[in-house]
Structure formats: structure tokens, C-alpha cells
């Protein structure tokens, strides 16, 4: 197991896959930019060049609409490393055709190959993300996705630069160099893909429906089964909308608002570098900020950051450039440029914080036998949002007369509205953000044994001592899987907070003498959660500690295990007795403020105990041992 995301780059289960997908993204962009270079080399008129440059993205994205449903089924049925090798072999054939197009200087051949490149990307897409949960542990999922997003972002950037330089550097030999480069990259990708370890098919018995249209609709329906997954998919597609609108404006923005010389793309590429590097850095930061869990609390942080810096990009330069004909050096030295550079970088950084947890959420909460088809549905929706972004960007400028800075301002406002819509439908995103902010600001969390002892999948019961009202938040921050917490029914019903606990799918429970119906309903819900393979956490003391010591564990845990002898993971919380949310000073009427910021607390897990042999007394003894002398 990797203890941080960079260790994955030394492991065969991840590195060949990572290099293969990065080479694929790099080659796609080398090819697309080389086509533009060929158009310039051939002296094609500006109007005809514009026609080709607008037709090319449409041809590349069309297969996502036509064949994603079929691609999702194939990715579900076939062993995944084999499918990766098949798609990279396809890339060799397609780039051979594209090479002929370059050598013969035939645009129809190059555009046909571009359509086939889109088809190959369509088939690879469901494998690209569905393979990760099969080769990574839950605590590695965020870091792995961060590396993939960083690699993709950097590959797109470098591919654009390399592809754009081919005809500039090679001159009259540009067609030959372009043909050789894309073919060699395709062959390299295939050779690397042969080192990807075997990853079993997630649904080998699936019967493929070769009619792509009903399967595309079915894939879209699969993305909507669970509210959290449905809105994560919507969030991913919105990311592509924002990114498309933003990056599509950069070439013209560089000339009109930043002062780039006509036909000089250096300032545009510099801006794209800033955005791409920011996205890569934000993607890599996700693992550290999330403490190796799927922390969807980062999604609102990313959304708010994207909005803030899109809006600030408008105010940084609302009018035309201060001077014309500048190169990158002159632009950097110009007044106000550092603010623009910071905005572009930070938009990318917060976009990375936004997108990585969404992908990890989709992967972690979708059944493995459906994940490839869900990713296929996601790709269809992404393609639709990309097309809509291009159309909206053109429409608001041509028909409404908006300037590019005004487009950025509107994009920031729209991003805030869409984020609020998503968070209102599934409040778990915003609640996790509040919890993440609180834990990050007020605690230094030490986690021991969780990665080794909490099962990566399947039902399990977590039992823990109960020190403060923030205990569930701390446990959730340490455990990468979603948890169903059992809580006292009167707290569950507190006005204003009830919707929070419902959003977290907490299970209210009462004592037998207080409300036997609530108690029985709680045990039924616990059993249903375990039957569904979920994690359930209970605090067997039945209440917060009043003196910092562990109270005797009650028999409810034994009642659960009598019918569902699932593995039991003993856990202990340390350092929380001094918390403002414990009962240490409640009798003195002390104002509840933190004793100190960044207090050290611990979440410790012991090896799981077989459910058929665990007792309340034995579990209590284990938790006491874990806790030691520190309450």
C-alpha cells in the first residue's frame, strides 16, 4: 500500500497505467495542434482555417455521443488491461492513417483520423476511471485521481506546445516530423500498456447490446440512481463547461486584453500554462487536504475559489490592453499583469480541488459492476456540456455583445449559482465542507491503524468511546468510506439540525424505556445498513462521558451481532476531553470556546474482531487499551 500518492508512481499497479493515459492525452494534443500547424504551413486562408479549426473539435467529440454507451458495456465485460492494450493498438492504426494524411497533406484524411481518435478516446474513457477503484485502496483513491488529473492537465499542455512547435521548428520537413512523432508516441503508449497488471472484468457475464443509442440512455440513467453520484456527475460536467468557456476565450483575450501581437500565441500559451499548472497543483493538494479520504468537503472550497477568481479576473482587466504587440516578458512587466496571472493560476488550482473529489466520489459510491457504464454516461454528459459551452461562448459575444472580461464575470456568477443548486439538492457536500474546515482549523488529527484495519469494502461495525459532540466528524475525517452513525434520538430531532443528521443518514436510537418503537426502528435500520454492505458506527457507552473516563459498554452491540456477526473494528478517540464540545466544563457554565487552536487529537483503530466472538466487555477492554491514559 502507498502511504502517499507519489509512492504510487513507483508501483506497477499504477505507474504503467498512469504513463499510458498521459501519453494518450499528450499524443491527442500533439496531433490536433499539428493539424493547425499544417494549415498555416499550407497557407490556407484564414476563413478556411477557421472552418477546419471549428470542425476538428466537433469531429473529435462526436463519437462520445454516438458510442459511449457501447464503450461502457465493453469496459464492463472485458478484462481491463486487455482493453487498454486494444485501444492503444487502435491508436497505432489511427495514427498510421493520420501519418498518411500529413505526408500527403490531405485534410480529409486527417479529419477522418481525428474522428477515429475521438472513437478511440471514447472506448478508453470508461476504462481510464473505472480501473482505479480496482487497483487502489479507498484511502489511495483521492491521491490516485489527483495524479491522473495532474498528468492529464500537464500532458494536454505539453502536447499543445510540442504539436504547435513541429512546423515552426521543422519547416518544410514538418509533415514528416508530425507523422513520425504521432506514430512513435502511439507505439510507445502500446508498449507501456503491456506492463499494466491484469484487472478482472467487473461484469464478465454482461450481455452487450450493440445498439448504442438505448445503451447511451441507459448509461445516463445509471448516473442518476444515487443523489450524491448524480450531482457529482453534474459537477464534473459543469467543470468541463467552465474550463471550455474559459480556455476558449484565452487566444482572443491574450490579443485584445493582454496586448499580444497578432498571430503570436506566446502570451496565450503562457496563460494556458498558468491555468494548467494551477490545476495540476490543486489536484495534487487534494490528498493532503483530505487526509487520504474521499473528502467531498473540498468541492465547495473549489467552487467558491473558482467563482472568486473568475470574478476578480474581470476586475483585473475589464477593458482593452494597455499596449499592443507585447511579448511574454513585456506582458509580465506591464501594470496589473501579476494580478491576472495569479487569477488564472488560482482558478486552475481551485478547479483541481473541485474536480478530484468528485471523480473519487463517483468511483467510491458506484457499484463496481456499473462503474464503467456510469463513466460512459458521464462522458456523454461531459460532451454535451462542452458543446453547450462553445455555443454559449459564441452566442453571448456575437448576439449580446459581451466582452471577454464580461464573459469571465458571468462565468463566475453562473458557477456560484450552479454550486448553490448542487449543494442545496445534496447538502452533504456543504456539510462536509463545514466539518472539514472545522477539523482543519481546530485540530491536528493523528490517525493510527485506520488504513490497515477498517475494511475497504463490505459491512462492518465500528465501536468507539464517546467524548464530544464532534466525535462523528473526527471519525469521518479519518475513515475513507461513508459511515452510518447511530445517535441519540432527541439530538437527532433538534430543530434546525435535523436536516443535517438526515443528510448524513444518521440512525436515531432511544432507550427501551424512553421509546421502544424508536429503538426497534433503529436496530432494523442498522441491520438493513449492514445487509447493504455499509459501515455502521455506534458509541456503546450510550452517552457522552461526564468525567473523561470510559463508561461501561451497553449490550446493544451484542444484539446487533447476534443477527449480523460482521467484523467489529474497535476505535478510540484521544485528546478530545479538553474540547469545547465535551462535557468537561458544562456544569460550571463555562463559555464554550476552544482551549487552544490546532489541538492534537487521535483516532486509533485496532484489528477487526470476528462478530461471532465479540462481546461488549471485550470490546470495551480493547478500546480502553487503545485509548491508554489520555481520555
C-alpha positions in Angstrom: 0.0 0.0 0.0 1.3 3.5 -0.8 1.5 5.9 2.1 1.3 8.9 -0.2 0.3 9.5 -3.8 3.8 9.8 -5.1 4.7 6.3 -3.9 2.1 5.1 -6.4 4.5 6.2 -9.2 6.9 3.5 -8.1 4.4 0.7 -8.2 3.4 -1.4 -11.2 -0.3 -1.5 -10.3 -0.4 2.3 -11.1 2.7 3.6 -13.0 2.2 1.8 -16.4 -1.5 2.9 -16.4 -0.6 6.5 -15.5 2.1 6.7 -18.2 -0.2 5.1 -20.8 -3.1 7.6 -20.2 -0.7 10.5 -20.0 0.9 9.5 -23.4 -2.6 9.2 -24.9 -3.6 12.7 -23.8 -0.2 14.1 -25.0 -0.5 12.5 -28.4 -4.1 13.6 -28.9 -3.0 17.2 -28.4 0.2 16.9 -30.5 -1.9 15.6 -33.3 -4.6 18.4 -33.0 -2.0 21.2 -32.8 0.0 19.7 -35.7 -3.1 19.9 -37.9 -3.3 23.6 -37.2 0.4 23.9 -37.9 -0.1 22.2 -41.3 -2.9 24.6 -42.2 -0.6 27.5 -41.6 2.2 25.7 -43.4 0.0 25.2 -46.5 -1.0 28.9 -46.5 -4.7 28.1 -46.1 -6.8 31.3 -45.9 -8.0 32.5 -42.5 -11.6 31.8 -43.3 -10.9 28.2 -44.4 -8.5 27.7 -41.5 -11.3 28.9 -39.1 -13.7 26.3 -40.7 -11.2 23.5 -40.1 -10.4 24.6 -36.5 -14.1 24.6 -35.6 -14.8 21.4 -37.4 -12.0 19.5 -35.8 -13.4 19.6 -32.2 -16.8 18.6 -33.4 -15.4 15.6 -35.2 -13.4 14.6 -32.1 -16.3 14.9 -29.7 -19.0 13.3 -31.9 -18.0 9.7 -31.0 -18.7 10.4 -27.3 -22.4 11.0 -28.2 -22.5 8.0 -30.6 -20.6 5.3 -28.9 -20.2 5.9 -25.2 -23.0 3.6 -24.3 -21.3 0.8 -26.2 -17.9 1.7 -24.7 -19.2 1.4 -21.2 -20.5 -2.1 -21.8 -17.3 -3.3 -23.3 -15.3 -1.8 -20.4 -17.6 -3.7 -18.0 -17.3 -7.0 -19.8 -13.6 -7.3 -20.7 -10.6 -7.6 -18.6 -9.4 -4.1 -18.3 -5.7 -4.3 -19.0 -6.5 -6.2 -22.2 -9.0 -3.4 -23.2 -6.3 -0.8 -22.6 -3.9 -2.7 -25.0 -6.7 -3.0 -27.6 -7.3 0.7 -27.5 -3.6 1.6 -27.8 -3.3 -0.8 -30.7 -6.2 1.1 -32.3 -4.2 4.3 -31.7 -1.3 2.9 -33.7 -3.6 2.2 -36.6 -5.3 5.6 -36.4 -2.0 7.4 -36.2 -0.7 5.5 -39.2 -3.7 6.8 -41.1 -3.0 10.3 -39.7 0.6 10.0 -40.8 -0.5 9.3 -44.3 -2.7 12.4 -44.1 0.3 14.5 -43.1 2.6 13.1 -45.7 0.0 13.6 -48.5 -1.1 16.9 -46.9 -4.7 15.7 -47.1 -7.1 17.4 -44.7 -10.0 15.0 -45.4 -7.7 12.1 -44.3 -6.5 14.0 -41.2 -10.1 14.9 -40.2 -11.2 11.2 -40.7 -8.3 10.1 -38.5 -9.4 12.8 -35.9 -12.9 11.3 -35.8 -11.3 7.9 -35.2 -9.1 9.4 -32.5 -12.3 10.5 -30.8 -13.7 7.0 -31.1 -10.5 5.5 -29.5 -10.8 8.1 -26.7 -14.5 7.2 -26.2 -13.5 3.5 -25.8 -10.7 4.3 -23.4 -12.6 6.8 -21.3 -14.7 4.3 -19.2 -11.5 2.2 -18.5 -9.5 5.3 -17.5 -11.5 6.0 -14.4 -13.2 2.6 -13.6 -9.8 0.9 -13.3 -8.7 3.0 -10.4 -11.0 1.5 -7.7 -9.9 -1.9 -8.7 -6.2 -1.2 -8.2 -6.2 1.4 -5.4 -7.4 1.2 -1.8 -10.1 3.7 -0.7 -7.5 5.8 1.1 -5.4 5.9 -2.1 -8.3 6.9 -4.4 -8.1 10.7 -3.9 -4.3 10.7 -4.4 -4.5 8.5 -7.5 -7.2 10.7 -9.1 -5.1 13.7 -8.2 -2.1 12.2 -10.1 -4.3 11.3 -13.1 -5.8 14.8 -13.3 -2.3 16.4 -12.9 -0.9 14.1 -15.6 -3.8 14.8 -17.9 -3.5 18.5 -17.4 0.3 18.6 -18.0 0.0 16.2 -21.0 -2.6 18.4 -22.7 -0.4 21.5 -22.1 2.9 19.9 -23.2 1.1 18.3 -26.2 -0.2 21.6 -27.4 3.2 23.2 -27.1 5.1 20.3 -28.8 2.5 20.0 -31.5 2.5 23.7 -32.2 6.3 23.8 -32.5 6.6 21.0 -35.1 6.1 23.1 -38.2 7.8 26.1 -36.7 11.0 24.1 -36.0 10.9 21.5 -38.7 9.8 23.9 -41.5 9.5 22.1 -44.8 10.0 18.7 -43.1 7.1 19.4 -40.8 4.7 16.8 -42.4 7.3 14.1 -42.0 8.2 15.0 -38.4 4.5 15.2 -37.4 3.7 11.8 -39.0 6.7 10.2 -37.2 6.0 11.9 -33.9 2.4 10.8 -33.5 3.1 7.2 -34.7 6.1 6.8 -32.3 4.0 8.2 -29.4 1.2 5.7 -30.2 3.7 2.8 -30.3 5.3 3.9 -27.0 1.9 4.0 -25.4 1.1 0.5 -26.5 4.4 -0.9 -25.3 3.9 0.8 -21.9 0.3 -0.5 -21.6 1.7 -4.1 -21.8 3.1 -3.7 -18.3 -0.4 -2.9 -16.8 -1.2 -5.8 -14.5 -4.4 -7.9 -15.1 -7.5 -6.3 -13.8 -10.5 -8.6 -13.8 -13.7 -7.6 -15.6 -16.3 -6.0 -13.3 -19.3 -7.7 -15.1 -18.0 -10.5 -17.3 -21.4 -12.0 -17.8 -22.9 -8.8 -19.1 -24.7 -9.2 -22.5 -23.7 -6.4 -24.8 -26.4 -4.5 -26.7 -24.7 -3.4 -29.9 -27.3 -0.7 -30.5 -25.5 2.3 -29.0 -28.5 4.6 -28.6 -30.6 2.8 -26.0 -27.4 1.9 -24.1 -26.4 5.6 -24.1 -29.7 6.4 -22.5 -29.3 3.6 -20.0 -25.8 4.8 -19.1 -27.3 8.3 -18.4 -30.0 6.8 -16.2 -27.3 4.9 -14.2 -25.6 8.2 -13.3 -28.8 9.3 -11.7 -29.5 6.4 -9.3 -27.9 7.8 -6.2 -28.4 11.6 -5.5 -24.7 12.1 -4.4 -23.4 10.4 -7.5 -25.9 12.1 -9.8 -24.8 15.5 -8.5 -21.1 14.6 -8.6 -21.6 13.7 -12.3 -23.3 17.1 -12.8 -20.5 18.8 -11.0 -17.9 17.1 -13.2 -19.7 18.1 -16.4 -20.0 21.7 -15.1 -16.2 21.7 -14.6 -15.8 20.9 -18.3 -18.3 23.7 -19.1 -16.3 26.2 -17.1 -13.0 25.0 -18.4 -14.2 25.1 -22.0 -15.6 28.6 -21.8 -12.5 29.9 -20.0 -9.8 28.3 -22.2 -11.7 29.0 -25.5 -11.5 32.7 -24.8 -7.8 32.8 -24.0 -6.4 33.2 -27.6 -8.6 36.3 -28.2 -8.3 37.5 -24.6 -4.5 37.4 -25.0 -4.6 39.7 -28.0 -7.4 42.1 -27.1 -7.0 42.4 -23.4 -3.4 41.4 -22.7 -1.7 43.1 -25.6 -0.3 40.0 -27.5 0.9 40.7 -31.1 -1.4 39.4 -33.9 -0.6 35.8 -34.8 1.7 35.5 -31.8 0.5 32.7 -29.5 3.1 33.0 -26.8 1.0 35.0 -24.3 -1.9 32.8 -24.9 0.2 29.7 -24.2 1.7 31.4 -21.2 -1.9 31.9 -19.8 -2.8 28.3 -20.6 0.4 27.2 -18.8 -0.7 29.1 -15.7 -4.1 27.6 -15.7 -2.8 24.1 -16.3 -0.1 24.2 -13.7 -2.6 25.6 -11.2 -5.0 22.7 -12.0 -2.1 20.2 -11.6 -1.1 21.7 -8.2 -4.7 21.8 -6.9 -5.2 18.1 -8.0 -2.0 17.0 -6.1 -3.1 19.0 -3.0 -6.3 17.1 -2.6 -4.7 14.0 -0.9 -3.0 16.1 1.8 -6.0 18.3 2.4 -8.4 15.4 2.5 -6.2 13.3 4.9 -6.4 10.4 2.4 -10.2 10.1 2.5 -12.7 10.9 -0.3 -13.3 14.4 1.2 -16.2 16.0 -0.7 -15.9 18.9 1.6 -13.2 20.2 -0.8 -15.8 20.5 -3.6 -17.4 23.7 -2.2 -14.0 25.1 -1.4 -13.0 24.6 -5.0 -16.3 26.0 -6.3 -16.0 29.2 -4.2 -12.4 29.7 -5.2 -13.2 29.3 -8.9 -16.0 31.9 -8.6 -13.9 34.4 -6.6 -11.0 34.4 -9.1 -13.2 34.3 -12.2 -14.9 37.4 -10.9 -11.6 39.0 -10.0 -10.2 38.3 -13.5 -12.9 40.7 -14.8 -11.9 43.4 -12.4 -8.2 42.8 -13.0 -8.5 44.0 -16.7 -12.2 44.9 -17.6 -11.1 46.9 -20.7 -8.7 46.5 -23.6 -4.9 46.0 -23.3 -2.8 48.9 -22.1 -0.4 48.4 -25.1 -0.3 46.2 -28.2 2.4 44.0 -29.7 3.8 42.7 -26.4 5.7 39.5 -25.9 5.6 37.5 -22.6 8.3 39.5 -20.9 6.6 42.8 -21.7 3.3 41.4 -20.5 4.7 40.3 -17.2 6.3 43.7 -16.6 3.0 45.6 -17.5 1.0 47.1 -14.7 -1.7 44.7 -13.4 -0.4 41.6 -15.1 0.6 39.8 -11.9 -3.0 40.0 -10.7 -4.2 38.4 -13.9 -1.5 35.7 -13.7 -2.5 35.0 -10.1 -6.2 34.8 -11.0 -5.6 32.3 -13.9 -3.3 30.2 -11.7 -5.8 30.2 -8.8 -8.8 29.4 -11.0 -6.9 26.3 -12.1 -5.8 25.4 -8.5 -9.3 25.6 -7.1 -10.6 23.7 -10.2 -8.2 20.9 -9.2 -9.6 20.9 -5.7 -13.1 20.8 -7.2 -12.8 18.0 -9.7 -10.6 15.4 -8.0 -13.0 14.7 -5.1 -16.0 14.5 -7.5 -14.3 11.7 -9.5 -13.3 9.9 -6.3 -16.9 10.1 -5.1 -18.3 8.7 -8.3 -15.8 5.8 -8.1 -16.3 5.1 -4.4 -20.1 5.1 -4.4 -20.9 3.4 -7.6 -21.2 -0.4 -7.6 -18.1 -1.8 -9.4 -20.3 -3.8 -11.8 -21.8 -0.5 -13.1 -18.9 2.0 -12.8 -17.7 1.7 -16.4 -21.2 2.4 -17.7 -21.6 5.3 -15.2 -18.4 6.8 -16.5 -19.7 6.3 -20.1 -22.8 8.2 -19.1 -20.6 10.9 -17.5 -18.7 11.2 -20.8 -21.9 11.7 -22.8 -23.0 14.4 -20.4 -19.5 16.0 -20.5 -19.6 16.1 -24.3 -23.0 17.8 -24.2 -21.7 20.4 -21.7 -18.6 21.1 -23.8 -20.7 21.7 -26.9 -23.0 23.9 -25.0 -20.0 25.9 -23.6 -18.7 26.5 -27.1 -22.2 27.6 -28.3 -22.8 29.9 -25.2 -19.4 31.5 -25.5 -20.0 32.4 -29.2 -23.6 33.5 -28.6 -23.1 35.9 -25.7 -20.3 37.7 -27.6 -21.9 37.8 -31.1 -25.5 38.4 -30.1 -25.3 40.1 -26.7 -22.1 42.0 -27.4 -20.3 40.9 -24.2 -16.6 41.4 -23.9 -14.4 38.6 -22.8 -13.9 40.0 -19.3 -17.7 40.2 -19.1 -17.8 36.5 -20.1 -15.4 35.7 -17.2 -17.6 37.7 -14.8 -20.8 35.9 -15.9 -19.0 32.6 -15.7 -18.0 33.3 -12.1 -21.6 34.2 -11.2 -23.0 31.2 -13.0 -20.5 28.9 -11.3 -21.7 30.2 -7.9 -25.4 29.6 -8.8 -24.7 26.1 -10.1 -22.7 25.3 -7.0 -25.5 26.5 -4.7 -28.0 24.4 -6.7 -25.9 21.3 -6.3 -25.3 21.9 -2.6 -28.9 22.6 -1.9 -30.0 19.3 -3.6 -27.3 17.3 -1.8 -26.4 19.2 1.4 -23.8 16.6 2.2 -21.3 18.5 0.1 -21.6 21.7 2.0 -21.9 20.0 5.4 -18.7 18.1 4.7 -17.1 21.4 3.8 -18.1 23.0 7.1 -16.9 19.9 9.0 -13.6 19.8 7.0 -13.0 23.5 7.8 -13.7 23.0 11.5 -11.4 20.0 11.8 -8.6 21.6 9.8 -8.7 24.9 11.8 -9.1 23.5 15.3 -7.3 20.1 15.4 -4.2 18.3 14.4 -5.5 14.8 13.8 -3.3 11.8 14.3 -4.7 8.7 12.6 -3.4 5.2 13.5 -4.5 1.8 12.3 -7.5 3.1 10.2 -6.0 2.3 6.8 -4.9 -1.2 7.9 -7.9 -2.3 10.0 -11.1 -0.7 8.6 -12.3 -2.9 5.8 -12.1 -1.4 2.3 -15.5 -2.9 1.4 -18.3 -4.8 2.9 -20.2 -4.5 6.1 -18.5 -3.8 9.4 -19.4 -2.3 12.8 -17.2 0.4 14.3 -17.4 0.8 18.1 -15.8 3.8 19.8 -15.6 5.8 23.0 -17.8 8.9 23.1 -16.0 12.1 24.3 -17.6 15.0 22.4 -20.3 16.1 20.0 -17.6 16.3 17.3 -16.7 12.6 17.5 -18.6 11.6 14.3 -16.8 14.4 12.4 -13.4 13.3 13.6 -14.1 9.7 12.7 -15.5 10.6 9.3 -12.3 12.6 8.6 -10.2 9.5 9.4 -12.2 6.8 7.6 -12.3 6.9 3.8 -15.6 5.2 3.5 -19.1 6.7 4.2 -20.3 5.8 7.7 -23.8 5.5 9.2 -23.7 6.9 12.7 -26.1 5.8 15.4 -27.1 8.8 17.6 -29.5 9.7 20.4 -32.9 10.4 19.0 -33.5 13.7 21.0 -30.4 15.2 19.4 -31.4 13.8 16.0 -34.7 15.8 16.4 -33.2 19.1 17.4 -34.9 21.8 15.3 -32.5 23.3 12.7 -30.1 20.4 13.0 -32.4 17.5 12.0 -31.9 18.1 8.3 -28.1 17.9 8.9 -28.4 14.5 10.5 -30.8 13.3 7.8 -28.3 14.4 5.1 -25.6 12.3 6.9 -28.1 9.4 7.0 -27.7 9.1 10.8 -29.7 6.5 12.6 -31.7 7.8 15.6 -32.0 5.5 18.6 -33.7 5.7 22.0 -33.6 3.6 25.2 -36.1 0.8 25.6 -37.9 2.7 28.5 -37.9 6.0 26.6 -39.4 4.9 23.2 -39.3 1.2 22.4 -40.6 1.9 18.9 -37.7 4.2 18.0 -35.3 1.7 19.5 -36.7 -1.2 17.4 -36.7 1.0 14.2 -33.0 1.8 14.9 -32.0 -1.8 15.1 -33.9 -2.6 11.9 -32.2 0.3 10.1 -28.8 -0.9 11.4 -29.4 -4.4 10.1 -30.5 -3.0 6.7 -27.4 -0.9 6.5 -25.2 -4.0 7.3 -27.1 -6.1 4.8 -26.3 -3.4 2.2 -22.6 -3.7 3.0 -22.2 -0.3 4.8 -20.2 0.8 7.7 -22.1 1.5 10.9 -20.6 3.3 13.9 -22.0 3.1 17.4 -20.9 4.5 20.7 -21.7 1.7 23.1 -21.5 3.9 26.2 -24.8 5.4 25.2 -23.9 9.0 26.1 -21.0 11.5 26.2 -18.6 10.8 29.0 -19.2 13.1 32.0 -15.8 12.6 33.6 -13.4 11.8 30.7 -13.4 8.1 31.5 -15.0 5.3 29.5 -18.4 4.2 30.8 -19.3 0.5 30.7 -20.4 -0.6 27.2 -24.0 -1.5 26.9 -25.4 -4.6 25.3 -26.8 -3.1 22.1 -23.6 -4.1 20.2 -24.3 -7.8 21.2 -27.9 -7.5 20.0 -26.6 -6.3 16.6 -24.0 -9.0 16.3 -26.5 -11.8 17.3 -28.2 -11.4 13.9 -25.4 -9.9 11.9 -22.0 -11.2 13.1 -20.0 -8.8 10.9 -16.4 -7.8 11.7 -16.1 -5.3 14.5 -13.4 -2.6 14.5 -12.7 -1.2 18.0 -11.7 2.5 17.8 -10.6 5.1 20.3 -10.6 8.9 20.4 -7.9 10.7 22.3 -7.3 14.3 23.3 -10.9 15.4 23.0 -11.8 15.8 26.7 -10.4 19.3 26.6 -12.5 20.1 23.5 -15.2 22.9 23.7 -17.7 20.2 22.7 -17.1 17.8 25.6 -18.9 18.0 28.9 -15.7 18.8 30.9 -16.8 22.3 31.9 -20.5 22.3 31.2 -21.5 22.2 34.9 -19.5 25.3 35.5 -21.3 27.2 32.8 -18.0 27.9 31.0 -18.3 29.8 27.8 -17.7 27.2 25.1 -14.6 28.4 23.3 -11.6 26.3 22.2 -8.9 26.0 24.8 -6.3 26.2 22.1 -6.2 26.1 18.3 -4.8 23.1 16.4 -5.2 20.9 19.5 -3.7 17.4 18.9 -6.3 14.6 18.8 -6.1 11.0 17.9 -8.2 8.5 16.0 -6.9 5.0 16.6 -8.2 1.7 15.3 -7.5 -1.9 16.4 -7.6 -5.0 14.1 -11.2 -6.2 13.4 -12.7 -8.7 15.8 -14.9 -11.5 14.4 -18.6 -10.6 15.1 -19.4 -14.1 16.4 -16.9 -13.8 19.2 -17.1 -10.1 20.1 -18.8 -9.1 23.4 -19.5 -5.7 24.9 -17.0 -6.4 27.7 -14.2 -7.5 25.3 -14.7 -4.5 23.0 -14.7 -2.1 26.0 -11.4 -3.6 27.2 -9.8 -3.2 23.7 -11.0 0.5 23.4 -9.6 1.2 26.9 -6.3 -0.3 25.8 -6.2 1.8 22.6 -7.0 5.0 24.5 -4.3 4.5 27.1 -4.3 7.1 29.8 -5.4 10.0 27.6 -9.2 10.5 27.5 
